[in-house]
Amino acid sequence: MEIQGVVKQILPLVTGQGKNGIWAKQEFIIETPGQYPKRIAMSLWGQENINKYDLETNMEVTAHINIESREHSGRWYTEVRAWKIESSAQPRSAPPQTSHVTSGDSFGTPGLGGPGDDLPF
């Protein structure tokens, strides 16, 4: 299964010691495109996978995933595991901000966007 979206948040790396050695898990949140975007928490397992994909916020990705549910003490837990991630070369930048300052007069009157205007916007 594939899910496309933009990485919105990268959660702290979680590591631990199991019977087979040290394990590592990196969880991240992607947001799907569309009229009603959804946020989905996913995880990458294994230090080599975490290093291989080097996720960044605002990066557009296609995540190949497996969804698994397990029961523990009468409760069910579902996890979305990414096993492959394809990404664009660069993180998507924030949309450019437009300035609403009108052009100043020819005399450079401060505050009107003319040559004498030293305001940062």
N, CA, C and O of each residue as an XYZ file, in Angstrom:
484
protein
N       0.847     -1.167      0.000
C       0.000      0.000      0.000
C       0.897      1.236      0.000
O       1.963      1.232      0.615
N       0.468      2.285     -0.685
C       1.222      3.540     -0.754
C       0.376      4.689     -0.236
O      -0.840      4.720     -0.423
N       1.037      5.625      0.413
C       0.384      6.856      0.864
C       1.304      8.012      0.494
O       2.496      7.990      0.799
N       0.738      9.027     -0.169
C       1.507     10.216     -0.530
C       1.137     11.350      0.402
O      -0.011     11.473      0.829
N       2.129     12.182      0.712
C       1.864     13.324      1.570
C       3.117     14.110      1.849
O       4.166     13.878      1.248
N       2.995     15.040      2.765
C       4.087     15.918      3.168
C       4.411     15.619      4.624
O       3.508     15.529      5.456
N       5.695     15.465      4.937
C       6.128     15.217      6.316
C       5.866     16.489      7.120
O       6.430     17.542      6.823
N       5.021     16.393      8.124
C       4.668     17.548      8.955
C       5.453     17.592     10.253
O       5.744     18.672     10.767
N       5.797     16.436     10.784
C       6.502     16.403     12.067
C       7.324     15.129     12.149
O       6.900     14.071     11.684
N       8.506     15.241     12.745
C       9.346     14.082     13.005
C       9.479     13.972     14.518
O       9.982     14.883     15.175
N       9.027     12.860     15.057
C       9.044     12.657     16.505
C      10.416     12.174     16.962
O      11.202     11.702     16.140
N      10.719     12.279     18.243
C      12.031     11.851     18.741
C      12.301     10.372     18.470
O      11.390      9.544     18.494
N      13.563     10.060     18.215
C      14.007      8.689     17.997
C      13.824      7.890     19.282
O      14.153      8.365     20.369
N      13.295      6.667     19.151
C      13.091      5.791     20.303
C      13.977      4.568     20.109
O      13.953      3.943     19.048
N      14.760      4.222     21.133
C      15.614      3.038     21.072
C      15.378      2.189     22.315
O      14.852      2.663     23.322
N      15.773      0.947     22.221
C      15.619      0.060     23.361
C      16.445     -1.200     23.180
O      17.068     -1.412     22.140
N      16.438     -2.020     24.202
C      17.188     -3.281     24.200
C      16.175     -4.415     24.234
O      15.350     -4.497     25.144
N      16.244     -5.285     23.239
C      15.369     -6.450     23.178
C      16.190     -7.716     23.279
O      17.411     -7.657     23.424
N      15.534     -8.859     23.204
C      16.254    -10.128     23.303
C      17.176    -10.352     22.114
O      18.123    -11.133     22.209
N      16.913     -9.670     20.977
C      17.761     -9.803     19.792
C      18.747     -8.649     19.637
O      19.409     -8.547     18.604
N      18.859     -7.791     20.625
C      19.796     -6.667     20.559
C      19.096     -5.323     20.629
O      17.938     -5.229     21.036
N      19.809     -4.293     20.229
C      19.293     -2.916     20.287
C      18.377     -2.677     19.088
O      18.685     -3.086     17.969
N      17.259     -2.017     19.334
C      16.338     -1.654     18.270
C      16.138     -0.145     18.256
O      16.360      0.528     19.263
N      15.716      0.384     17.106
C      15.459      1.819     16.963
C      14.188      2.010     16.146
O      13.919      1.263     15.205
N      13.412      3.024     16.522
C      12.166      3.338     15.831
C      12.062      4.850     15.695
O      12.237      5.585     16.667
N      11.770      5.314     14.462
C      11.563      6.744     14.201
C      10.132      6.934     13.735
O       9.743      6.414     12.689
N       9.353      7.669     14.496
C       7.976      7.946     14.113
C       7.909      9.329     13.471
O       8.651     10.238     13.841
N       7.002      9.469     12.501
C       6.819     10.744     11.816
C       5.369     10.878     11.396
O       4.641      9.888     11.321
N       4.953     12.103     11.122
C       3.580     12.402     10.758
C       3.580     12.953      9.335
O       4.324     13.883      9.024
N       2.735     12.372      8.466
C       2.563     12.951      7.137
C       1.129     13.432      6.996
O       0.218     12.931      7.655
N       0.948     14.420      6.119
C      -0.376     14.944      5.828
C      -0.678     14.683      4.361
O       0.105     15.049      3.484
N      -1.813     14.051      4.100
C      -2.198     13.733      2.730
C      -2.766     14.977      2.052
O      -3.322     15.845      2.726
N      -2.634     15.078      0.713
C      -3.197     16.231      0.002
C      -4.700     16.052     -0.204
O      -5.243     14.977      0.051
N      -5.356     17.092     -0.657
C      -6.765     16.991     -1.002
C      -7.614     17.991     -0.255
O      -7.121     18.771      0.560
N      -8.896     17.954     -0.547
C      -9.837     18.883      0.077
C      -9.932     18.649      1.581
O     -10.087     19.594      2.354
N      -9.837     17.386      1.990
C      -9.903     17.038      3.408
C      -8.626     16.291      3.791
O      -8.644     15.064      3.892
N      -7.508     17.011      4.008
C      -6.245     16.334      4.317
C      -6.315     15.578      5.636
O      -6.965     16.007      6.590
N      -5.637     14.459      5.662
C      -5.566     13.623      6.868
C      -4.120     13.561      7.337
O      -3.197     13.570      6.523
N      -3.926     13.499      8.636
C      -2.585     13.305      9.210
C      -2.476     11.867      9.675
O      -3.368     11.339     10.339
N      -1.356     11.240      9.311
C      -1.148      9.827      9.613
C       0.196      9.657     10.299
O       1.213     10.127      9.789
N       0.216      8.988     11.454
C       1.456      8.670     12.159
C       2.007      7.373     11.590
O       1.288      6.382     11.469
N       3.284      7.387     11.242
C       3.957      6.211     10.686
C       5.252      5.988     11.437
O       5.723      6.867     12.159
N       5.830      4.799     11.264
C       7.115      4.524     11.909
C       8.059      3.835     10.939
O       7.646      3.069     10.069
N       9.333      4.129     11.117
C      10.432      3.450     10.426
C      11.165      2.649     11.477
O      11.475      3.174     12.547
N      11.450      1.387     11.195
C      12.156      0.531     12.142
C      13.566      0.246     11.650
O      13.785      0.039     10.456
N      14.514      0.235     12.566
C      15.903     -0.103     12.257
C      16.737      1.133     11.972
O      16.342      1.989     11.180
N      17.887      1.223     12.616
C      18.748      2.388     12.468
C      19.185      2.597     11.019
O      19.302      3.738     10.571
N      19.426      1.511     10.280
C      19.851      1.661      8.886
C      18.755      2.282      8.024
O      19.062      3.087      7.145
N      17.495      1.936      8.247
C      16.392      2.567      7.518
C      16.227      4.023      7.914
O      15.978      4.878      7.064
N      16.363      4.305      9.184
C      16.225      5.676      9.666
C      17.295      6.558      9.021
O      16.995      7.664      8.572
N      18.527      6.082      8.973
C      19.613      6.843      8.354
C      19.457      6.919      6.834
O      19.789      7.936      6.225
N      18.959      5.861      6.231
C      18.827      5.775      4.769
C      17.867      6.830      4.229
O      18.149      7.451      3.204
N      16.754      7.039      4.894
C      15.731      7.928      4.359
C      15.857      9.369      4.824
O      15.321     10.253      4.157
N      16.526      9.655      5.917
C      16.846     11.009      6.365
C      15.691     11.992      6.120
O      15.822     12.918      5.319
N      14.591     11.793      6.794
C      13.394     12.613      6.607
C      13.591     14.028      7.115
O      14.331     14.263      8.070
N      12.917     14.969      6.465
C      12.908     16.367      6.880
C      11.468     16.868      6.828
O      10.668     16.372      6.035
N      11.137     17.840      7.662
C       9.790     18.399      7.623
C       9.580     19.115      6.295
O      10.527     19.643      5.711
N       8.360     19.130      5.829
C       7.922     19.721      4.564
C       8.398     18.967      3.331
O       8.256     19.465      2.215
N       8.955     17.782      3.510
C       9.395     16.963      2.375
C       8.201     16.187      1.833
O       7.456     15.567      2.592
N       8.024     16.226      0.505
C       6.967     15.439     -0.124
C       7.454     14.007     -0.264
O       8.547     13.764     -0.774
N       6.637     13.052      0.194
C       7.046     11.647      0.170
C       5.922     10.749     -0.321
O       4.742     11.093     -0.252
N       6.323      9.598     -0.814
C       5.423      8.480     -1.043
C       5.924      7.371     -0.144
O       7.037      6.877     -0.324
N       5.115      6.977      0.818
C       5.507      5.944      1.774
C       4.838      4.628      1.392
O       3.620      4.567      1.223
N       5.641      3.582      1.260
C       5.141      2.229      1.040
C       5.008      1.629      2.439
O       5.977      1.569      3.196
N       3.798      1.188      2.769
C       3.518      0.830      4.165
C       2.884     -0.540      4.305
O       2.332     -1.106      3.361
N       2.986     -1.044      5.513
C       2.222     -2.202      5.979
C       1.452     -1.740      7.204
O       1.976     -0.996      8.032
N       0.218     -2.179      7.315
C      -0.608     -1.852      8.480
C      -0.816     -3.147      9.255
O      -1.219     -4.172      8.706
N      -0.526     -3.062     10.557
C      -0.632     -4.263     11.387
C      -1.310     -3.914     12.701
O      -1.029     -2.879     13.304
N      -2.202     -4.785     13.134
C      -2.862     -4.629     14.431
C      -2.536     -5.835     15.291
O      -2.444     -6.959     14.796
N      -2.361     -5.594     16.585
C      -2.134     -6.702     17.520
C      -2.914     -6.439     18.798
O      -3.206     -5.300     19.164
N      -3.236     -7.535     19.454
C      -4.011     -7.468     20.682
C      -3.087     -7.679     21.880
O      -2.198     -8.529     21.851
N      -3.311     -6.898     22.924
C      -2.574     -7.065     24.179
C      -3.529     -6.736     25.320
O      -4.048     -5.623     25.398
N      -3.756     -7.689     26.190
C      -4.622     -7.518     27.369
C      -6.012     -7.005     26.999
O      -6.568     -6.143     27.680
N      -6.564     -7.542     25.919
C      -7.918     -7.171     25.537
C      -8.038     -5.885     24.740
O      -9.146     -5.505     24.361
N      -6.932     -5.205     24.475
C      -6.946     -3.967     23.680
C      -6.219     -4.209     22.376
O      -5.271     -4.992     22.323
N      -6.659     -3.539     21.321
C      -6.027     -3.667     20.009
C      -5.217     -2.419     19.699
O      -5.661     -1.296     19.939
N      -4.023     -2.633     19.163
C      -3.108     -1.559     18.802
C      -2.765     -1.691     17.320
O      -2.436     -2.782     16.853
N      -2.841     -0.595     16.588
C      -2.560     -0.596     15.157
C      -1.332      0.260     14.895
O      -1.176      1.343     15.460
N      -0.463     -0.245     14.028
C       0.754      0.482     13.673
C       0.881      0.527     12.156
O       0.618     -0.458     11.467
N       1.292      1.692     11.646
C       1.560      1.877     10.229
C       3.080      1.932     10.089
O       3.720      2.888     10.527
N       3.654      0.883      9.466
C       5.107      0.797      9.307
C       5.493      1.095      7.866
O       5.010      0.450      6.936
N       6.362      2.069      7.693
C       6.893      2.381      6.364
C       8.091      1.468      6.109
O       9.000      1.399      6.936
N       8.100      0.769      4.976
C       9.223     -0.104      4.650
C      10.040      0.463      3.495
O      11.146     -0.005      3.224
N       9.492      1.479      2.811
C      10.221      2.164      1.746
C       9.644      3.562      1.631
O       8.431      3.748      1.720
N      10.514      4.549      1.433
C      10.058      5.926      1.282
C      10.726      6.525      0.051
O      11.949      6.487     -0.087
N       9.909      7.075     -0.838
C      10.410      7.796     -2.002
C      10.112      9.262     -1.756
O       9.009      9.618     -1.344
N      11.103     10.114     -2.012
C      10.899     11.532     -1.729
C      11.392     12.391     -2.872
O      12.181     11.960     -3.713
N      10.903     13.625     -2.878
C      11.414     14.603     -3.827
C      12.818     14.977     -3.384
O      13.188     14.734     -2.235
N      13.594     15.554     -4.263
C      14.991     15.878     -3.959
C      15.112     16.924     -2.851
O      16.044     16.870     -2.048
N      14.190     17.861     -2.801
C      14.275     18.952     -1.835
C      12.992     19.026     -1.019
O      11.920     18.694     -1.523
N      13.089     19.463      0.249
C      11.871     19.685      1.023
C      11.039     20.790      0.369
O      11.589     21.733     -0.200
N       9.734     20.668      0.451
C       8.861     21.698     -0.098
C       8.944     22.911      0.804
O       8.743     22.809      2.014
N       9.238     24.055      0.218
C       9.369     25.271      1.029
C       7.985     25.829      1.327
O       6.996     25.505      0.669
N       7.959     26.669      2.335
C       6.710     27.321      2.692
C       6.327     28.267      1.560
O       7.209     28.780      0.873
N       5.043     28.510      1.349
C       4.648     29.411      0.279
C       5.216     30.799      0.509
O       5.286     31.258      1.649
N       5.626     31.480     -0.568
C       6.201     32.811     -0.397
C       5.166     33.773      0.163
O       3.985     33.721     -0.182
N       5.637     34.641      1.025
C       4.741     35.632      1.600
C       4.718     36.848      0.692
O       5.756     37.289      0.201
N       3.531     37.383      0.475
C       3.417     38.551     -0.375
C       3.307     39.784      0.495
O       2.757     39.751      1.596
N       3.839     40.858     -0.021
C       3.811     42.122      0.692
C       2.604     42.919      0.228
O       2.287     42.947     -0.961
N       1.936     43.563      1.167
C       0.778     44.362      0.829
C       1.086     45.853      0.967
O       0.172     46.662      1.127
N       2.366     46.218      0.908
C       2.761     47.618      1.026
C       2.539     48.291     -0.307
O       2.948     47.775     -1.347
N       1.899     49.434     -0.279
C       1.689     50.177     -1.523
C       2.945     50.956     -1.849
O       3.743     51.264     -0.964
N       3.117     51.270     -3.106
C       4.315     52.016     -3.483
C       4.242     53.418     -2.897
O       3.167     54.008     -2.779
N       5.387     53.926     -2.542
C       5.448     55.234     -1.900
C       5.367     56.367     -2.890
O       5.331     56.154     -4.102
N       5.340     57.556     -2.371
C       5.318     58.699     -3.267
C       6.733     59.021     -3.739
O       7.698     58.445     -3.237
N       6.858     59.901     -4.664
C       8.165     60.215     -5.247
C       9.057     60.985     -4.288
O      10.237     61.180     -4.579
N       8.526     61.432     -3.143
C       9.327     62.178     -2.176
C       9.958     61.284     -1.123
O      10.709     61.775     -0.280
N       9.670     59.959     -1.145
C      10.267     59.041     -0.175
C       9.676     59.184      1.204
O      10.389     59.047      2.198
N       8.396     59.454      1.289
C       7.740     59.601      2.570
C       7.797     58.280      3.330
O       7.337     57.263      2.812
N       8.360     58.265      4.568
C       8.443     57.020      5.348
C       7.074     56.394      5.551
O       6.067     57.086      5.698
N       7.061     55.052      5.556
C       5.842     54.311      5.830
C       4.993     54.053      4.601
O       3.981     53.357      4.688
N       5.379     54.595      3.469
C       4.589     54.382      2.258
C       5.309     53.520      1.242
O       4.855     53.416      0.103
N       6.414     52.900      1.616
C       7.106     51.998      0.711
C       8.037     52.693     -0.250
O       8.540     52.055     -1.175
N       8.283     53.959     -0.072
C       9.165     54.706     -0.971
C      10.624     54.544     -0.589
O      10.942     53.752      0.298
N      11.518     55.277     -1.238
C      12.952     55.157     -0.991
C      13.360     55.450      0.445
O      14.364     54.911      0.910
N      12.623     56.278      1.155
C      12.975     56.605      2.532
C      12.395     55.644      3.550
O      12.593     55.831      4.751
N      11.693     54.631      3.109
C      11.021     53.680      4.001
C      12.025     52.647      4.485
O      12.588     51.903      3.683
N      12.255     52.596      5.807
C      13.198     51.595      6.349
C      12.477     50.510      7.134
O      13.104     49.796      7.916
N      11.169     50.376      6.939
C      10.412     49.333      7.631
C      10.731     47.965      7.014
O      10.957     47.882      5.807
N      10.754     46.891      7.817
C      11.129     45.575      7.307
C      10.042     44.868      6.501
O      10.258     43.743      6.051
N       8.881     45.495      6.306
C       7.817     44.831      5.550
C       7.268     45.711      4.465
O       6.365     45.302      3.735
